[in-house]
Amino acid sequence: MDPSDLVVSTSRQLARRGVDRSALSRLAARGDVVRVSPGAYAERRAWDELDDRQRFVAAARGIVATRPGELLISHRSAAVLHGLPVVGGLPRRLDSLRSDVGGGRSEASISAHRSTVPCEPVELGDFCLTSLERTLADVALAHPLVVSVPMLDHALFHSTTTLDAVEAELEPRRRHPGSKRALAALGLATAASQSPLESLVQVRCFEGGWERPEQQARLPLLSGRRAFVDCLWRSRARRAGPGLIVEADGRYKYGPVAQLMTGEEHWKEKVREDDLREQGFEFRRPTWDRAWSRTQFETMMRGTGVRRTC
């Protein structure tokens, strides 16, 4: 179900239709309606059909509908609305950008971010939010690399922006406390990463001082065909063999819920890996948990012989 199709009504709108507070309480107690945000409600049956990301969007609609003035959505909340991946979990409150540095406070449902740097807002459905480039810049300044780099990679992979455009948004904030981290995010960002997990692997390599791999490398197979691998280290210290391959497919590819691979596809994947192993390539397939944990990722890399650059 598209969250924009969900009917979100404020308590005032319901009151005008004859649903007073007592009636609303009875509907909620029976499970007919659910409060999506303070002062905003939706039909429970339709709400239950939404996933977490869709519920966030629906809740954002409720917050916007109950505000007396316009709300400029920013940071990770704007990233969700722009369709970017949000690694580490969805925001608990709706991020809002405010230029009145001396005023405005965070609330139970709104997290206020203040900035005097001008922003040209964009409209998307019911929302007024920061542009894609401003959103990426704000997230890079305020959040760790594991959050900002997957967003940048996604935007570059889908050609919805350029690094130059994001860097232009960062230029006026060179003295921001997070500027060094933001520039590091831009240095890591690449259009070669095809999933947030691949982006996370790149971040962990950077943080651990490991040599960065070649991404989407094309390798010949013994069968005469060619295969693309996510990450390849062709030369390694203290190790023989043609190189190390890291495939960042994670549960989204093999999980029973997603069911993205058929039995035939699983078999082809096995034959492909066997072919490369017979040529001497070593394989690692880190899960989300292993890549998310810096300690576990470090342990995995120490056993591969990949060089450290620092």
N, C-alpha and C positions, 0 to 999 in steps of 0.2 A: 504493500500500500504506500502511496506517495503521501508524506506527512503534510503536504500542502492541501491534500483532499480532506484531512481531518478537520472537522468543525470544532473550533476552539471558541468558547463563549465566556465572556467575563461575567462576574456576578451581577453587575449592573445591567448588562444585556439580558440576562436571565430574569432579573427582577421585572424588567419592562414587559417580558413575556408572561408574567404572572407567577414565576418561580421565585418565591421569597426565600429567606435564609432557612426557615424551618423545612420547607419543601426540599431545598437543596441538600440539607443535612440528611433527610430521609432517603433521597436518591443515592447519596454517597454511602450511607449505611447499608443499603440494599445491594450496593455494588453496580448500580446502573450508570453512575458517572464517576470520574476520577479527577482529582485536582492536579492539573499539569504544571501549575505554577501558582504563586499566591494570587488569589482572586480570579483564576481562570480554570475552566473545566471542559472536559470532553467526555464523549460516550465511552464507557469502559470497553465495550466489545471492539470498537475501532482502535482504541489505545492498545489493547492487547495484541493487535496484529503488527505493531511497529517494533523494530529492533531498537537497540539503545541509541544509535546515532539518529534515527528518525524521531525518537522520543525527545532527544535534545533539541532538535529543530522545532518540534511541536511546542515544547516548553518555552523556547525562545519566542515563538509567536505569541504565547500567552503573556509573557513578560512585556513585550513590546505593546500589546493591546491594552495593558493596564497602566501604561506610563502616561502621564499628562503631557509630556513633551517628546520630541524626537530623540531616539537613542541611537548613537553611533556605535555599532558593534565592531569589536577589534580583536586582535591577538588570536588565541586559539579558537575562540568562538567564531570569529570571522573565517578562520581556516576551515572549520567544519562546514560552514555555509558555502565556501568556495570549493568544497569537495576534496580538500586535501586530507591525507592520512594524519591522524593524531596519535602518535605513539605514546604510550604511557597512560592512556585513559582520557576520556572526555572531560572537559572543564566541569567543575561542580557548580560554578556560577557563570552567568553571562558576562563576558568581558565587554567593557564599554570604554571608549576613548573620549576624554574630556579635555578641552583647552583651557577651562577655567582652573588654573593651577591652585588658586587659593580657595576653591570651593568644590563641593560635590564629594560625597563619601561613598565607600563601598556599602552595600546592603546585603541582606540575607540572600538575595537572588542575583545581585549584580556586583561585579568586581570592577572598580573604577581604576582606570589608568590615565594619568595626566601627562599632557605633552603640549608644548607651545609651538612645535613644528607643524606648519599648516598641513592639512590633509584634505584631499578632494574625495568626498564620499561617493560611493556607487550604490545604486538601488538594485536589489535582487528580491523580487517577490514582495513580501511584506516587510522586508528589512532594508535598513540603511547601514552600510558597513564600509570598512576601509577597503581600498583597492587590493588586488591580489599582491602587488609589489609591496605596498605598505604593510600588509598583513605579514608577508614573509619576513620583512625587515624587523617588524615589531617582535615577532616570535624569536627571531635569531638574537635579538638584543636581550630578551627577557628569559629565555629558556635554554636548557642544556642542548648540546649538539644532537643527542639522541632524539630530541623532539624536532629541532629546526631542520636538520639535514634531510630526513625523509620527506618533509614538505617541499623543500627546494628541489630535491631529485625528482619528485613526482611532477612538479610544475615544468621542469626542464624536459623530462621524458615526454610529456604531452605537449610540449612547445607552446605553453600558455604564457610564458614570459621568458626573459633572458637574465643572465647574471648581471649584465650592465644595468638593466632597469632596476633590479633590486639594490645594487650598489649605489645607484643614484639616490634611492630613498635613505640609505645609510649615511650618505655624505654629510648632511647637516648635523648628524649626531655622532661625530667622531669622538667627542669627549664623553659620551654616554658610558657608564660603568661596564656595560656589556658589549662595547664596540669591538674589543679584541676577540671575544668569543664569536661575535657575529661575523667578523672577517674570516675567522677560522672556518665557520660554517660555509661561507661562500667558496673558500679554497677547497673544501671537500666535495661540494655539490657537483653532480655530474648527471648527464642525461642517460648514462649507461646503466644505472641501477633500475631494475625493472620491478622492484618490490621494496616495501619498507624494511624487510629483513635484510636485503642486500645493502641498503643504506646503513643499517645498524652495524653490519659487519665492517663497513668502511670506517665508521666512527670508532669502533673498538680497535681497529688496527691503528688508527691515528693516535688514539689515547694511549695505547700500549707501546707506541714507537715502532711498530712493525712496518716492514716494507709494504707499500700498498700494492695490491694485485692488479693484474690486467683484467678488465671486465669484459664479459661477453666475447671471450676469446674463441676463435675458430680453430678446431683441431681436426686432423685427418683420422679417420677410423680404419681399422684393418680391413673392413668390408669394402673400402673404397669410397665410402660416403664421408661427410664431414659433420661435426657436432659443435654446438656452441656451449660453453660452460660459463657459469656465473662469474667465478673468480679463479684466476690462474697465477701461480708463482712459477715461472719457468726455471729459475735458478735458486738454489737454496744452499745455505752453508751446512757443511758436515753431512750432506746427504747425496746419494747417487740417485739416478733416475731423472726423467725429463721434467718433473715438476709436481706441484701440489695443486689439486683442484678442490675448491670449496663450493658446494652447491647450497645456496640459501633458499631452499624451497619451503621448509617448515610445514606446519600442520595444514595450512590452507591448501596444500597440494595433495597431501596423503590422508588427511583427516576423514573420518567416517561421515561427518556432518556435511562437509562441503561436497564430497563425492565428485571432485573435479577430474579425477583420472579413472578411466575404465580399466578393466583387467588387461586389455590389449596394450593400453598406454603404459601401464605398470611394467609389462613384459618388455616393451621396447626400451623403457628407461633402464631396466636391468641389463639388457643386451648391450646397450650403449656404454653403461658403466663398466661392465665386464671387459669390453673391447679396450677401453682406456686403461683399465687396471693391467691388462695383459701387456700393454705397451710400457708399463712401469710407473704410470701416474698414481699418486697417492690421493685418497679421497677423504674429505671431511664433510659431514652434513649437519651443521649446527642447528639445533632447534631454537625457537624463540627464547626459551628459558636460558639456554646456554649462552646465546648471544647477549641477552639482557644482563646477565650476571658478568661483570667485568672479571671476577675471580675465575669463573668457569671458562670464559673465553680465553683468558690468559693461560690457564692450564692446557687447554686444547692447542694453542699456538706454540707453547713451549715444546711440545712433542713433535713439531713438524719440521724443525730446522730452518724455518723462515728467518731471514736476517732482520735485525733491528736497525733502524736508521738513526736512532738516538738512544 
